[in-house]
Structure formats: C-alpha cells, structure tokens
Amino acid sequence: MSESIIPPEVRPKPAVPAKPPHVVAPSPTAPHGPQGLGGLGGGMGYGGVADRAPGSGHLGGGSTLLGYIGIDTIIEQMRKKTMKAGFDFNIMIVGQSGLGKSTLVNTLFKSQVSRWSSAWGSEFKLPKTVEIKAVSHVIEEGGVKMKLTVIDTPGFGDQINNENCWEPISKYINEQYEKFLKEEVNIARKKRIPDTRVHCCLYFISPTGHSLRQLDIEFMKHLSRMVNIVPVIAKSDTMTPDEKNEFKQRVRKELEVCGIEFYPQKEFDDDMEDKNENDKIREAMPFAVVGSDKEYQVNGKRVLGRKTAWGVIEVENPNHCEFALLRDFLIRTHLQDLKEITHNIHYETYRAKRLNENGGLHPISANDTQESNL
C-alpha cells in the first residue's frame, strides 16, 4: 500500500530578509514531485514535506528549499566588514641603484608612495651597507582603504664586495614573522594583529641582455623559500624587442636550472583554473617594465610615459612594455593570493620551525591562569 503524498504546509512569508530582485519566484503551474532530503525513503522530505517550491534554492542532497533564506547575503556581510577594517599590503623592492625602483612603485600605485620622492633630497649618499627603510601610506579608491607599506633596500648590490648582502633583508623578513608570532601566542591577543610581514618582493634585474649576475642568483636562491619573489627586468626600453625576448627566455632558463621558484609557484596552484591562469603568467615572466610618473600628450590623450628622441614610450601600452601585465597581476588578480601564500606557507614554515626549536609553546603558569580568569 503506497503512502499518500502530503501537500506542502502553508507557511507565512518571512518579512526579513526580503527576497532580493535576482531570486525568481516559482511558477504556479510548475509541476510538483516527491523529493526527499539526502536520500531518505518514502518520498518524504524534511519536516514531512514531500515537495518544495522549484527554483527557490537547493539543499546538499539536491532538494530545493521552501523559500528564500538569505545565504547569498554572506558575501555582502563579509564585504562590509572588510571595507570597515581595510586592507594591508607590504611590498619590498630590491635591486641596484639606478634601476628605477621607486619610480616604478609610484607608477604602480599612481601616487608618491616611495620615500625617495618625499623624504630624500638630491644630497642623498649611498649607504655603505644594506639598509631597510619602510614607509607606510593609506591610499583609498572607490571607498576601499589600503595601508600600503613600501620597504626599500638602499645599498643592495652597490658595494665592491657584495658578499652576503642579502642577509639584512633576510633578517628583516624573519623579524616581521617573529613579531607576528609573538602577538599570536599571547594569552590576551589583539583583536586584529598588525601585519608587517612582507607579502611581495619585487626583484629588479639589470637589463644587461646577457644573463643573470651571480648576486641575482644567490639572492633569489636564499630568499625564494621565505618570501614571494616577483622578478622584473627594469628599464626594458634600453633593449630592442628581440633582445628583450631572448633575455627573458635566458633568465627563465637560468632560474629553472638553479632551482629558484618565483611567485606564483606551481606547487601552490589550487585547481586547473588556477594552473591555466598562472601558467600564462609564468610564461610571461620576468615582466619587462618601464616606469614613469610623467605625463605626455599622445594622439590627444594624456599618458604616462618616457620621452625619447624617437617618440614617447607609453608605460601602460602593452605594445611598448609589460607594465600593465605587472600591475594587473600584482593588484587586480593576485594581491589577496600573495597575502594568503605569505600567511599559509611562508609564515607557517617559519612558525613551525620556531616552535620546534623551543619545544612547542611554553606552558602557562598558575599565576598566568589566575590572572587570565580575572
């Protein structure tokens, strides 16, 4: 004897949250059929309801919901909270003097964010050792605030003896991990731990047209496992298109032979979609770029560029250089991923190493426990 189908229970329509415009109301003529929850027998659904309004939503087992719940508002809730909190992004620039590091960063963010433009004059002298200078700015676009910190490394590669000149940079990166770790293991942690960890390291390669210097190889070999390195060929307008393409291929080959992995690393591709997207980026790297904070009139438009005897090199013109590819990659598509790789991979590697060295977290004393309970 078959069970009779129980008609849907008539329930009052909830006032909050209201159904958004993009949710289509079910058609009154749509056919109804018995649909159970998660494979339950007897054709009975959740709460004894055998069928549900089609088009109103789905449960895990393929069943539809009775009406609008509001799950899709979670993204908007997250967006509002994130907008209020703002974002942090810390970028380090490394390379010899005269490669246009500060100019390129200013061009990337279309503002004077580099210390050279605001704090240093023409009397600046090169330091005798590698120094670390960090300058922070809050920039805003479309209601989104971001605290941008630019970490410069004057003196790198400018000495006669550049042996181990990457050590101050390595020490600085680890110090930021240590600072974050100490905040993290505190009993009374801050609601939001200040993040000074280096999310991206732009490494500037001199446009020699020949090969990488030994200093380039040693630096990237030592730091590629502790920070996201993005190599760029500076002042690429000093080479012809053929020279540029040959130099890029030679650099990629040398990095592969030396076992140096730059960002985005193949091992961190989440799925085939990420792999396909990142493969295109890896094939285009290192980006051959030109930076400029000066505008010129070209075909009736104001463009950022560098003026030469043969015309204006347009910074954002993909036919002239790959600055637009670098900008889109760093800011518009991979900025959040750079931060996640820093936290989930590089920082976690440092954290595990430090805790293993100390035999794990130190036990909390009885006095500490009593104080924390007060």
VENCORJO-V530901 format. One record per residue. N is the residue number from 1. NEAR is the number of other C-alpha atoms within 12 Angstrom. D_CENTER is the distance of its C-alpha to the mean C-alpha in whole Angstrom. Layout:
BEGIN
<<N,NEAR,D_CENTER> <N,NEAR,D_CENTER>>
END
This chain:
BEGIN
<<1,4,62> <2,6,59> <3,11,57> <4,13,57> <5,20,53> <6,21,53> <7,18,52> <8,22,48> <9,17,49> <10,12,49> <11,8,46> <12,9,46> <13,13,43> <14,13,40> <15,11,40> <16,11,36> <17,14,34> <18,16,35> <19,20,34> <20,17,32> <21,8,33> <22,12,31> <23,17,33> <24,15,36> <25,19,39> <26,20,41> <27,12,44> <28,10,47> <29,9,49> <30,13,46> <31,13,48> <32,21,47> <33,21,47> <34,29,47> <35,32,43> <36,28,43> <37,26,40> <38,17,38> <39,17,42> <40,19,44> <41,15,48> <42,20,50> <43,25,48> <44,26,47> <45,31,44> <46,26,42> <47,18,45> <48,22,48> <49,29,46> <50,30,47> <51,28,45> <52,37,42> <53,31,41> <54,28,40> <55,24,36> <56,24,36> <57,24,33> <58,22,33> <59,23,33> <60,12,32> <61,16,35> <62,18,35> <63,29,37> <64,30,37> <65,30,37> <66,30,39> <67,29,38> <68,30,34> <69,23,33> <70,22,29> <71,19,27> <72,16,25> <73,16,24> <74,12,22> <75,12,19> <76,13,21> <77,14,21> <78,14,18> <79,16,17> <80,15,20> <81,14,19> <82,17,15> <83,19,17> <84,14,19> <85,19,17> <86,23,14> <87,29,11> <88,33,10> <89,37,8> <90,40,10> <91,44,10> <92,40,13> <93,44,16> <94,47,18> <95,37,21> <96,31,25> <97,27,26> <98,22,27> <99,33,24> <100,32,23> <101,41,20> <102,41,20> <103,33,21> <104,42,18> <105,42,16> <106,29,18> <107,31,18> <108,35,15> <109,35,15> <110,24,19> <111,24,20> <112,27,21> <113,33,19> <114,35,20> <115,29,23> <116,28,25> <117,20,26> <118,15,27> <119,15,28> <120,15,29> <121,10,32> <122,10,34> <123,8,36> <124,13,33> <125,13,34> <126,20,32> <127,17,31> <128,17,33> <129,24,30> <130,31,26> <131,25,25> <132,27,22> <133,26,22> <134,26,19> <135,28,19> <136,23,18> <137,26,18> <138,22,17> <139,22,17> <140,18,17> <141,15,17> <142,8,19> <143,15,19> <144,19,16> <145,19,15> <146,25,13> <147,25,14> <148,36,13> <149,32,14> <150,39,15> <151,36,16> <152,37,19> <153,41,21> <154,36,25> <155,30,27> <156,36,25> <157,35,27> <158,25,30> <159,19,33> <160,12,35> <161,14,35> <162,22,31> <163,19,31> <164,22,29> <165,32,27> <166,33,23> <167,23,25> <168,25,24> <169,35,20> <170,31,20> <171,22,22> <172,28,20> <173,35,17> <174,29,19> <175,23,21> <176,30,17> <177,35,17> <178,26,21> <179,22,21> <180,27,18> <181,29,20> <182,21,24> <183,20,22> <184,21,21> <185,21,25> <186,19,27> <187,20,29> <188,16,29> <189,15,25> <190,14,23> <191,11,22> <192,14,19> <193,21,18> <194,23,17> <195,28,14> <196,36,14> <197,41,12> <198,42,11> <199,41,7> <200,44,8> <201,42,12> <202,42,13> <203,42,16> <204,43,19> <205,42,22> <206,37,25> <207,35,27> <208,25,30> <209,28,30> <210,19,31> <211,25,29> <212,30,26> <213,23,28> <214,18,29> <215,29,27> <216,36,24> <217,29,24> <218,24,25> <219,38,22> <220,39,19> <221,26,22> <222,26,22> <223,36,18> <224,34,16> <225,28,17> <226,38,15> <227,47,12> <228,43,10> <229,39,12> <230,39,12> <231,42,15> <232,44,17> <233,45,21> <234,41,22> <235,34,25> <236,36,25> <237,36,28> <238,24,30> <239,25,30> <240,18,32> <241,18,30> <242,14,32> <243,20,31> <244,34,27> <245,26,27> <246,21,29> <247,30,27> <248,37,24> <249,26,26> <250,21,27> <251,36,24> <252,29,22> <253,21,26> <254,25,26> <255,30,22> <256,18,23> <257,13,27> <258,21,26> <259,18,23> <260,29,20> <261,31,17> <262,40,14> <263,41,10> <264,40,10> <265,28,13> <266,22,16> <267,16,16> <268,24,13> <269,19,14> <270,16,14> <271,13,17> <272,12,19> <273,11,17> <274,21,14> <275,19,16> <276,16,18> <277,20,15> <278,27,13> <279,21,17> <280,17,17> <281,28,14> <282,30,16> <283,22,19> <284,29,18> <285,37,17> <286,43,18> <287,39,17> <288,44,20> <289,49,20> <290,47,22> <291,41,21> <292,36,24> <293,30,24> <294,24,28> <295,21,29> <296,21,31> <297,17,34> <298,17,33> <299,10,35> <300,7,35> <301,11,32> <302,16,30> <303,22,27> <304,30,25> <305,31,27> <306,31,29> <307,22,33> <308,12,35> <309,7,38> <310,8,37> <311,15,35> <312,26,32> <313,33,29> <314,34,26> <315,38,23> <316,31,21> <317,21,24> <318,19,22> <319,17,26> <320,29,26> <321,37,23> <322,35,19> <323,40,17> <324,28,17> <325,31,15> <326,37,13> <327,31,12> <328,19,11> <329,29,9> <330,34,7> <331,25,7> <332,16,9> <333,18,8> <334,27,4> <335,28,2> <336,20,3> <337,28,4> <338,35,3> <339,30,5> <340,23,7> <341,31,8> <342,38,9> <343,28,11> <344,19,12> <345,25,13> <346,31,13> <347,34,14> <348,23,16> <349,22,18> <350,28,19> <351,30,20> <352,20,22> <353,18,24> <354,21,25> <355,18,26> <356,13,28> <357,12,30> <358,12,31> <359,11,32> <360,13,30> <361,18,30> <362,14,33> <363,14,35> <364,14,36> <365,11,39> <366,10,42> <367,11,42> <368,15,38> <369,13,38> <370,11,41> <371,12,39> <372,14,36> <373,10,39> <374,7,40>>
END
